[in-house]
């Protein structure tokens, strides 16, 4: 029995114990969403609209701070109410609408918006609001070698820092993960990094995995891709011998959470593990047959 089968069986075994609560493996370091120039927090409404915590600014504001928004970055919207200073000159009283009514209708707040970019989308920015790392972790040499070899071979962009989120951005071919010192145990850092690396193998010029194509969050396709990424990451951990009891249990919990989105079919993990093995072997540069 190879490591891929062992990992799949172990995840299924953990899930037999019932519902396992998944725990985000890194600690957050950024302040709530705020403007990078003024430092002021955005309103509750805007914090609900924005996708991330931490610093935001408009394109021009980032330029003035000596930062450059990366090409292809998609903006988000911040809204605000603006009170007109006077009656709009484009609107005049008609025969059946007196001046008082016109003034009442035009002199009211108007909802405006502007486009902002998150600090993770720019180069040259150091967030003064980020806290110091909480854990004194040292890199694991053999795990770092896997990452370095894969990044060197594929040319993928590797973005690690004081962040609150982990993801792979296909449009930029960029992996974005919180730094190793945000994890209580360094193995959890590599589990997170490997998860995003597995996602990155699914592009059309690599393994062309259907699950990586745009899909609705929580859909069966999306859920299946998450299973592939987590099983693949766990298999990579096992292959290089750095998996731990806590990382296996948390991986099982993560898989369980996505299985709930696809009617709890545990056989889906077995199906996903085949694609996960191909992805893991691709990262390691071994035979994918």
C-alpha positions in Angstrom: 0.0 0.0 0.0 1.5 3.4 -1.0 1.4 6.7 0.9 -1.5 8.0 -1.1 -3.8 5.1 -0.2 -2.7 5.3 3.4 -3.5 9.0 3.6 -7.0 8.5 2.0 -7.7 5.6 4.4 -6.5 7.6 7.4 -8.7 10.6 6.5 -11.7 8.4 6.1 -10.9 6.7 9.4 -10.8 10.0 11.2 -14.1 11.0 9.7 -15.7 7.9 11.2 -15.4 9.5 14.6 -18.1 12.0 13.7 -18.1 15.7 13.1 -14.7 17.2 13.6 -14.4 21.0 13.9 -11.9 22.4 11.5 -9.5 25.0 12.9 -7.8 27.7 10.9 -4.1 26.8 11.3 -2.7 30.3 11.3 -3.3 33.3 13.6 -4.5 36.6 12.1 -2.1 39.5 12.2 -3.9 42.4 10.4 -6.2 45.1 11.7 -9.8 45.3 10.3 -10.1 46.7 6.9 -8.8 50.3 6.9 -7.4 52.9 4.6 -3.7 52.6 4.1 -3.2 56.4 3.9 -5.3 57.7 6.8 -5.2 54.5 8.9 -9.0 55.0 9.6 -11.1 51.9 9.7 -13.8 51.6 7.1 -17.4 51.7 8.2 -19.2 48.5 9.2 -21.0 48.4 5.8 -17.7 48.6 3.9 -16.0 46.0 6.2 -18.9 43.7 5.2 -18.4 44.5 1.5 -14.7 44.1 1.4 -13.2 40.7 1.1 -10.1 41.1 3.3 -8.9 42.7 6.5 -5.9 45.0 6.5 -5.0 48.0 4.4 -6.8 49.2 1.2 -6.3 52.3 -0.9 -7.2 53.6 -4.4 -4.8 53.2 -7.3 -3.6 56.8 -7.0 -3.2 56.5 -3.2 -1.0 53.5 -3.6 1.1 55.3 -6.2 1.6 58.3 -3.9 2.8 55.9 -1.2 5.4 54.6 -3.7 3.6 51.3 -4.3 2.5 49.7 -7.5 -0.7 47.8 -8.0 0.1 44.6 -9.8 -1.1 44.2 -13.4 -4.4 42.3 -13.6 -5.4 42.9 -10.0 -9.2 43.3 -9.5 -10.4 46.2 -7.4 -13.1 46.1 -4.8 -15.7 48.8 -4.0 -16.0 51.1 -1.0 -19.2 53.1 -0.7 -19.9 56.4 1.0 -22.7 59.0 1.2 -22.1 62.4 -0.3 -24.3 65.4 0.5 -24.7 67.8 -2.4 -23.5 71.4 -1.6 -26.3 73.0 -3.7 -29.2 72.2 -5.9 -28.1 70.5 -9.1 -28.1 73.0 -11.9 -29.3 70.2 -14.2 -32.7 70.0 -12.4 -35.1 72.9 -12.4 -38.7 73.3 -11.1 -41.3 72.3 -13.6 -44.8 73.6 -13.9 -46.1 70.9 -11.5 -43.1 70.8 -9.1 -42.4 73.9 -7.1 -38.9 75.0 -6.0 -39.4 73.8 -2.5 -40.2 70.3 -3.7 -37.3 70.4 -6.1 -34.9 71.4 -3.4 -36.2 68.7 -1.1 -35.7 66.0 -3.8 -32.2 67.1 -5.0 -30.6 68.1 -1.7 -30.3 64.6 -0.2 -27.3 62.3 0.2 -26.2 60.4 -2.8 -24.5 57.0 -2.5 -21.1 57.1 -4.2 -18.4 54.5 -4.6 -14.7 54.3 -5.5 -12.4 51.4 -6.3 -9.8 50.2 -3.9 -7.0 47.6 -4.0 -5.9 45.4 -1.0 -2.3 45.6 0.2 -1.6 42.0 -1.0 -2.2 43.3 -4.6 0.6 45.8 -4.5 4.4 45.7 -4.5 6.4 47.9 -2.2 4.1 48.1 0.8 4.9 47.3 4.4 1.9 47.3 6.6 2.6 49.3 9.8 -0.5 47.9 11.4 0.6 44.3 11.3 1.6 42.7 14.5 4.9 40.8 15.1 4.8 37.1 14.4 3.7 35.0 17.4 5.6 31.8 17.0 9.3 31.2 16.6 9.3 28.4 14.0 12.3 27.3 11.9 11.9 26.1 8.3 12.0 22.4 7.6 14.7 21.9 5.0 13.2 19.0 3.0 9.8 20.8 2.9 11.5 24.0 1.7 13.2 22.0 -1.0 9.9 20.8 -2.3 8.6 24.4 -2.5 11.8 25.8 -4.0 12.0 23.1 -6.7 8.4 23.5 -7.7 8.6 27.3 -7.9 11.8 27.1 -9.9 10.4 24.5 -12.3 7.0 26.2 -12.9 7.9 29.9 -12.5 4.9 30.3 -10.2 4.9 33.4 -8.0 5.4 32.7 -4.4 3.9 35.3 -2.0 4.5 34.7 1.7 4.1 37.3 4.4 2.0 38.6 7.3 -1.3 37.8 5.8 -4.7 36.6 7.0 -5.6 34.4 4.1 -4.2 31.6 2.0 -5.2 31.1 -1.7 -4.0 30.4 -5.2 -4.8 33.1 -7.8 -5.0 31.5 -11.3 -5.1 34.8 -13.2 -1.8 35.8 -11.7 -0.4 32.2 -11.2 0.4 33.3 -7.7 0.3 31.4 -4.4 -0.4 33.6 -1.3 0.0 32.2 2.2 0.6 33.5 5.7 4.2 33.2 6.9 5.6 30.3 8.9 5.7 32.3 12.1 1.9 32.7 12.2 1.5 29.0 12.9 1.8 27.3 16.3 3.4 24.3 14.6 5.5 24.7 11.5 4.1 21.6 9.9 0.7 23.4 9.6 2.4 26.1 7.5 3.6 23.5 5.1 0.2 21.8 5.0 -1.3 25.2 4.1 1.4 25.9 1.5 1.1 22.4 -0.1 -2.7 22.8 -0.3 -2.3 25.9 -2.4 0.4 24.3 -4.5 -1.9 21.4 -5.3 -4.5 23.9 -6.5 -1.9 25.5 -8.7 -1.3 22.2 -10.5 -4.8 22.3 -12.0 -4.2 25.0 -14.6 -4.6 24.3 -18.3 -0.9 24.3 -19.0 -0.2 21.8 -16.1 -2.7 19.1 -15.3 -5.8 20.9 -16.7 -8.1 19.9 -13.8 -11.7 20.8 -14.3 -12.2 21.8 -10.7 -9.9 24.8 -11.0 -12.0 26.4 -13.6 -14.3 29.3 -12.4 -17.1 27.8 -10.3 -19.6 28.9 -7.6 -18.3 28.8 -4.0 -19.7 25.7 -2.4 -20.7 24.0 -5.6 -19.8 20.4 -6.2 -17.0 21.3 -8.6 -15.6 23.8 -6.1 -15.9 21.3 -3.2 -14.3 18.5 -5.2 -11.3 20.7 -5.9 -10.9 21.5 -2.2 -10.9 17.8 -1.5 -8.2 17.3 -4.1 -6.1 20.0 -2.6 -6.4 18.8 1.0 -5.8 15.1 0.2 -2.9 16.1 -2.0 -1.4 18.3 0.6 -1.7 15.6 3.3 -0.1 13.1 0.9 2.8 15.5 0.3 3.3 15.8 4.0 3.3 12.0 4.4 5.7 11.6 1.4 8.4 13.8 3.0 7.7 12.5 6.5 6.5 15.7 8.3 2.8 14.8 8.8 1.6 15.0 12.4 -1.5 13.7 14.3 -2.9 17.2 14.5 -2.4 17.9 10.8 -4.1 14.7 9.8 -7.1 15.4 12.1 -7.4 18.9 10.8 -7.2 17.8 7.2 -10.0 15.2 7.9 -12.1 18.0 9.4 -11.5 20.2 6.4 -12.5 17.4 4.0 -15.5 16.7 6.1 -16.7 20.3 5.8 -16.6 20.1 2.0 -18.2 16.7 1.9 -21.2 18.2 3.7 -21.6 20.5 0.7 -21.9 17.5 -1.7 -24.3 15.3 0.3 -21.7 13.7 2.5 -20.6 11.2 -0.1 -17.3 9.8 1.3 -16.6 8.0 -1.9 -15.9 11.5 -3.3 -12.6 11.5 -1.3 -11.6 8.2 -3.0 -12.3 9.8 -6.4 -10.5 13.1 -5.5 -7.5 11.1 -4.2 -6.7 10.0 -7.7 -6.4 13.5 -8.9 -4.6 14.4 -5.7 -1.9 11.8 -6.3 -1.3 13.1 -9.8 -1.0 16.7 -8.4 1.4 15.6 -5.7 3.6 13.7 -8.1 3.6 16.7 -10.4 4.9 18.9 -7.6 7.5 16.3 -6.7 8.5 15.9 -10.3 7.9 12.1 -10.2 6.1 9.9 -12.7 2.3 10.8 -12.8 1.3 7.5 -14.5 
